């Protein structure tokens, strides 16, 4: 005999689901707050040149084993629910391997002035404004069309496939790299530019190709695979071509 429908059960399940989402959100906020506090401390602390170099170079290099570990854990049980939490933890780890080195690079870039770029700071500042605005537009695009947010506050709930995301699958990566290169030009620092090009960018692309694409495939399935087949990974292309 089929049990009678009880409206209170539905209300209890709904309440339990809401509490779960609230707890998950608070955990993400706490993780982000901890990272921001670490970034602030990293920007203020005085370190030796050898320690700075270890953080700026070695920190980014730790991205590679972190991503490989995250991918291994993800593939062990490739379900959407697990993917959300593994990705949250991987993103938190990336805050350490990308964020901390980046903060140190930005706060100590004047110590890198071995080679000076022969371009005006005004030109660099204009590029910073343009690429910074582009980054803001990409974040807005993701928030409105994918219902997501940067870092790990909110992973995308929908697959963002239009606007800027119809030209390239990774407009945020493209805009972010362009922004950091613009900062290097503004700083007139050849060493900072080389760090972005030869270390930071390859590590970021390794994360996208090795982990993020697999995570999106697990969470969005065939819709992501179809989007991936028609949209370039990084270099923009007019939609429909």
C-alpha positions in Angstrom: 0.0 0.0 0.0 1.4 3.4 -1.0 2.0 5.6 2.0 -0.1 8.8 2.3 1.5 12.0 1.2 2.5 14.1 4.2 3.1 17.8 3.4 5.2 18.1 6.6 7.8 15.7 5.1 8.3 18.0 2.1 8.6 21.0 4.3 11.2 19.2 6.5 13.2 18.1 3.4 13.1 21.6 2.1 14.3 23.1 5.4 17.1 20.5 5.6 18.2 21.3 2.1 18.1 25.1 2.8 20.2 24.6 6.0 22.7 22.5 4.0 23.1 25.3 1.5 23.5 27.9 4.2 26.2 25.8 6.0 28.1 25.2 2.7 28.0 28.9 1.9 29.3 29.8 5.3 32.1 27.4 4.9 33.1 28.9 1.6 32.9 32.4 3.1 35.1 31.3 6.0 37.7 29.8 3.6 37.7 33.0 1.5 38.1 35.2 4.6 41.0 33.1 5.7 42.7 33.4 2.3 42.1 37.2 2.3 43.6 37.5 5.8 46.6 35.5 4.6 47.0 37.7 1.5 47.0 40.8 3.7 49.6 39.3 6.0 51.7 38.2 3.0 51.6 41.8 1.6 52.8 43.3 4.9 55.5 40.8 6.1 59.2 41.5 5.5 61.0 38.6 4.0 64.5 38.0 2.6 65.1 38.0 -1.2 65.7 34.2 -1.0 62.4 33.7 0.7 60.6 35.9 -1.7 62.0 34.0 -4.6 61.0 30.7 -3.0 57.4 31.9 -2.6 57.1 33.6 -6.0 58.5 30.7 -8.0 58.1 27.7 -5.8 54.6 28.6 -4.8 53.4 28.6 -8.4 55.2 25.3 -9.1 53.2 23.7 -6.4 50.1 24.2 -8.6 51.1 21.2 -10.7 51.0 18.5 -8.0 47.9 20.2 -6.4 46.0 19.9 -9.7 47.1 16.4 -10.3 46.0 15.4 -6.8 42.7 17.1 -7.3 42.2 15.3 -10.6 43.0 12.0 -9.1 40.5 12.5 -6.3 37.9 13.7 -8.8 38.2 10.7 -11.1 38.0 8.3 -8.2 34.3 9.2 -7.7 33.2 11.4 -10.6 29.8 12.6 -9.3 28.5 16.2 -9.5 28.1 16.5 -5.7 31.7 15.3 -5.1 33.0 17.5 -7.9 31.6 20.6 -6.2 33.4 20.0 -2.9 36.7 18.7 -4.5 36.6 21.8 -6.7 36.1 24.1 -3.7 39.1 22.6 -2.0 41.2 22.8 -5.1 40.3 26.4 -5.6 41.2 27.1 -2.0 44.6 25.4 -2.7 45.0 27.6 -5.8 44.5 30.6 -3.5 47.8 29.5 -1.9 49.8 28.5 -5.0 48.6 31.4 -7.1 47.4 34.0 -4.7 50.3 34.2 -2.2 53.0 34.3 -4.9 51.0 36.9 -6.8 50.7 39.1 -3.7 54.5 38.8 -3.1 55.2 39.5 -6.7 53.1 42.6 -6.7 54.4 44.0 -3.4 58.1 43.3 -4.2 58.2 44.0 -8.0 60.5 47.0 -7.5 63.2 44.6 -6.3 63.0 42.9 -9.7 64.2 45.9 -11.6 67.1 44.1 -13.3 65.8 44.9 -16.7 63.5 47.9 -17.3 60.9 47.8 -20.1 61.3 50.8 -22.4 57.6 51.8 -22.3 56.0 54.6 -20.6 54.1 54.0 -17.3 51.2 56.0 -18.8 50.8 53.4 -21.6 50.9 50.6 -19.0 48.3 52.4 -16.9 45.9 52.6 -19.9 46.3 48.9 -20.5 45.7 48.2 -16.8 42.4 50.1 -17.0 41.3 48.4 -20.2 42.2 44.9 -19.1 40.8 45.5 -15.6 37.5 46.6 -17.2 37.5 43.5 -19.4 38.0 41.3 -16.3 35.1 43.0 -14.6 32.9 42.4 -17.6 33.8 38.7 -17.7 33.0 38.3 -14.0 29.6 40.0 -14.6 29.0 37.7 -17.6 29.7 34.6 -15.4 27.5 35.9 -12.6 24.5 36.7 -14.8 24.6 33.8 -17.3 26.3 31.1 -15.2 25.0 32.1 -11.7 28.6 31.8 -10.4 31.3 33.9 -8.8 35.1 34.0 -8.8 37.1 32.1 -6.3 34.8 29.5 -4.7 32.0 31.6 -3.2 29.6 30.1 -5.8 30.5 27.6 -8.5 28.5 28.2 -11.7 25.1 26.7 -11.4 24.5 26.9 -15.2 26.9 26.5 -18.1 27.8 30.0 -19.4 27.9 29.7 -23.2 26.9 33.1 -24.5 28.2 36.7 -24.6 32.0 36.5 -24.0 31.7 32.8 -23.4 30.5 32.2 -26.9 33.9 33.5 -28.2 36.2 31.5 -25.9 35.6 28.9 -23.1 38.0 30.8 -20.8 37.5 34.6 -21.1 38.3 35.0 -17.4 41.7 33.4 -17.9 42.4 35.5 -21.0 41.4 38.7 -19.3 43.3 37.8 -16.1 46.5 37.1 -17.9 46.2 40.3 -20.0 45.6 42.2 -16.8 48.8 40.9 -15.1 50.8 41.5 -18.3 49.5 45.1 -18.3 50.6 45.4 -14.7 54.1 44.3 -15.7 54.2 46.9 -18.5 53.0 49.5 -16.0 55.8 48.5 -13.6 58.2 48.5 -16.5 59.5 45.2 -15.2 60.8 42.7 -17.7 61.2 40.1 -14.9 57.6 40.4 -13.8 56.4 39.9 -17.4 58.6 36.9 -17.8 57.2 35.5 -14.5 53.7 35.9 -15.8 54.4 34.4 -19.2 56.8 31.6 -18.3 55.4 30.4 -14.9 52.1 31.9 -13.9 50.3 31.4 -17.2 51.5 27.8 -17.9 50.4 26.8 -14.4 47.0 28.4 -14.9 46.5 26.7 -18.2 47.5 23.4 -16.8 44.8 23.8 -14.1 42.2 24.6 -16.7 43.1 21.8 -19.1 43.8 19.1 -16.5 41.2 19.8 -13.8 38.6 22.4 -14.7 37.6 20.9 -18.0 37.1 17.5 -16.3 35.1 19.0 -13.5 32.8 20.8 -15.9 32.3 17.6 -17.9 31.2 15.8 -14.7 28.9 18.6 -13.6 27.3 19.5 -16.9 27.8 16.3 -19.0 26.9 16.3 -22.7 26.0 20.0 -22.7 29.5 20.9 -21.8 31.0 18.5 -24.3 28.9 20.0 -27.1 30.0 23.5 -26.0 33.6 22.4 -25.8 33.5 21.0 -29.4 32.3 24.3 -30.9 34.1 26.9 -28.8 37.9 27.4 -28.6 39.7 27.0 -25.3 41.4 30.3 -25.1 42.0 32.3 -28.4 38.7 34.0 -29.2 36.8 33.1 -32.4 33.6 34.6 -33.8 30.7 32.3 -32.8 29.4 30.2 -35.6 32.6 30.0 -37.5 
